[in-house]
Amino acid sequence: MDDADDGLTRVLARWLGAPSTVPIPATSTVPADALPAPLEHLSESKLAERLRTSRPPDVVAVHAPGARLRRALAAHPPPLVVVTGPADLDLGATAHVLGPNARVVVGAGTIVVAALAGEELAGFVRALGDDLALGIAPTPAWWPRVHRSVVDARRRACIQVDLGAVATLPEAPRRRWETLAEAGDDASLWIPAGVAPYPPRDAPPPVWWAACVAGALERRTGPVFPSPRVASLVLRPPRARPAPSPRWAEALFLQAGRALPEMARAPEMDRPDPDAGLDAPSAAFLAQAVRRRRSRADALLADARKAVPMEADVDGDRIDQVLAVAGTELSEHESKVVLRAAGLAVTRQAVATSASAAASYAERIGFPVVLKAASPDLRRKQDIGAVALDLPTASAVRRAYTAILRAVETRAPTARIDGVIVAEMMPPGLDLRIAVRRLDTGAPGIRVDLATGGVLAAPVFDLLPTTESGARLLAHRVLVALEGRTRRADDPAPEVLAPVFACLWRLWNRTGDRILEVELDPVRYVSADARPVVLDAQIRQRAHLEGL
């Protein structure tokens, strides 16, 4: 933490402590109610002189600073500049700016709020009442620098952040948001905004970045409805048991469940909690869904029996050997060799270069088998007839081998063919499509889709977990996304799904910045306790001479 961060921490600690009587230097147009301390209104020239003294203030407030004051602020930046007017003020990386249209509110409670705008902050003030400790707006991009010093064992927080805007910032501040998101924080409620609900797989890097960081922030809670009333019902400590709720309030709570059936299908959402706060039934329903999901996530992490080892043996020599001779687009077979070396289970298979060899491999693997063209150039092999499923005999394998080569020659004549893969045919199960992509900050982002045909489920975005708790929470998020759609008794538990993410992290960590993308399409779970198996995969890496 640098000197500016130290000064900023002092300012926030002062606001979180006893009411300050030390006046804040401010230009004459700063509203008196914008900050929680008395203001010392000065002319811009006097304020510029104050900045140049041997003991400059930790915080100053400006409304619409002129050119001279802007130059003074840039040359002698205090730890915090509060801008209460509508203009943006860019002082570079050496100063922390809160604004534009900044507002700060202090209370005697235990909940810290960073809101996107003053209007939202006013809603939090009304909803939290005496529970508010500190409220600031708008949420600054530098918030990760001070979050840990503000939120502790005594205080909780609700942080609204416009990740769509943060995604346009330079790499350094975005990396700080990644670190904060990956670290996890059970005392904070995060409400990321500006994030596309369902980014396409080919979305631009800033869109992927915002979706992945939002997912990491929401690992315990899932997306939270952006309402101060809902957030206050989630964050407030349990109250004494209230009187029985009126019938109309319970009826509206149930109607909220009918309007949001996916939430209503979750466990214990068929009736309101005793302390649900049914003076606002719809908000109570949305808040209860968040609390239930968070309690399930906490229970998962508390069970030491379900821990996932993040450190395990990796055949690094084998990984390096394959990557060294492969091109930028690894074939399916090359990709599976790398994934197996990283600890993932893949289908038993071999690459045949003749129909008789394919039949021989099939007999060793055991029927039925699958045949697929072995080519790094074919992304959707089934679309051109380069896949044959459920082949029961050696003669069927020979015919399929010939048919696959003919299909590739006809429909993708420029594709490189290394042979035909002969793989075991897996029984039906739950299929997930997992894609890990290197974000433009260098961090790995992950997207998980349900690949079982005919069922629509929202994709899950996250940062690739670096901790075992993160891997379990991501697995929990994926499985919660399937509730009410395809969940079956023999679907995997989080501790069965989480090792896939752990293995991907080990591969990513082992190879440094070499790998650009890993796609598992799909990973299949045949039963609740069976190890997941990768059916198809492709890895994309940097060119070998890149950067030289």
Buried (B, 14 or more C-beta within 10 A) or exposed (E): EEEBBEBBBBBBEBBBEEEBEEEBBBBEBBEEEBBBBBBBBBEBEEBBEBBEEEEBBBBBBBBBBEEEBBEBBBEBBBBBBBBBBEEEBEBEEEBBBBBBBBBBBBBEBBBBBBBBBBEBBBBBBEBBEEBBBBBBBBBBBBBBBBBEBBBEEEBBBBBBBBBBBBBEEEEEBBBBBBEBBBBBBEEBBBBBBBBBEEBEEEBEBBBBBBBBBBBBBBBBBBBBBEBBBBBBBBBBEEEEEEEEBEEEBBEBBBEBBEEBEBBBBBEEBEEBBEBBBBEBBBBBBBBBBBBBBBEBBEEBBEEEEBBBEBEEEBBBEBBBBBBEEBBEBBBBBBBBBBBBBBBBBBBBBBBBEEBEBBBBBBBEBEBBBBBBBBBBBBEEBEEBBBBBEEBEBBEBBBBBBEBBBEBBEEEBEEBBBBBBBBBBBBEEBBBBBBBBBBBBBEBBBBBBBBBBEEEEBBBBBBBBBBBBBBBBBBBBBBBBBBBBBEBEEEBBBBBBBBBBBBBBBBBBBBBEEBBBBBBBBBBBBBBEEBEBBBBBBBBBBBEBEEEE
